[in-house]
Amino acid sequence: MQGDEIRALRRLQREQGPSSHVFMTERDGPMTPKAFHALFGRIGARAKMQFPIHPHKNIQHTVRYTELSLDRFRNFWR
């Protein structure tokens, strides 16, 4: 991990309090794949999307659906 990533995680821990999980649900439980999928569904419904919104397991799916080049965001956070 890079220094900026470690600093961001430490800041998150200070804001959320100590936990064994990085991502927490709205009810302070661990973010499971099922909870993450449900969160995306709620976001899509609130945005009044005309189709179901859901996360994909592979970035190549996202690239295909958004017609982005695989290299477009390479080293984006570095």
Secondary structure in CASP SS format (residue, H / E / C, confidence):
PFRMAT SS
TARGET T0000
AUTHOR 0000-0000-0000
METHOD secondary structure of the structure
MODEL  1
M C 1.00
Q C 1.00
G H 1.00
D H 1.00
E H 1.00
I H 1.00
R H 1.00
A H 1.00
L H 1.00
R H 1.00
R H 1.00
L H 1.00
Q H 1.00
R H 1.00
E H 1.00
Q H 1.00
G C 1.00
P C 1.00
S C 1.00
S C 1.00
H C 1.00
V C 1.00
F C 1.00
M E 1.00
T C 1.00
E C 1.00
R C 1.00
D C 1.00
G C 1.00
P E 1.00
M C 1.00
T C 1.00
P H 1.00
K H 1.00
A H 1.00
F H 1.00
H H 1.00
A H 1.00
L H 1.00
F H 1.00
G H 1.00
R H 1.00
I H 1.00
G H 1.00
A H 1.00
R H 1.00
A C 1.00
K C 1.00
M C 1.00
Q C 1.00
F C 1.00
P C 1.00
I C 1.00
H C 1.00
P C 1.00
H C 1.00
K C 1.00
N C 1.00
I H 1.00
Q H 1.00
H H 1.00
T H 1.00
V H 1.00
R H 1.00
Y H 1.00
T H 1.00
E C 1.00
L C 1.00
S C 1.00
L C 1.00
D C 1.00
R C 1.00
F C 1.00
R C 1.00
N C 1.00
F C 1.00
W C 1.00
R C 1.00
END
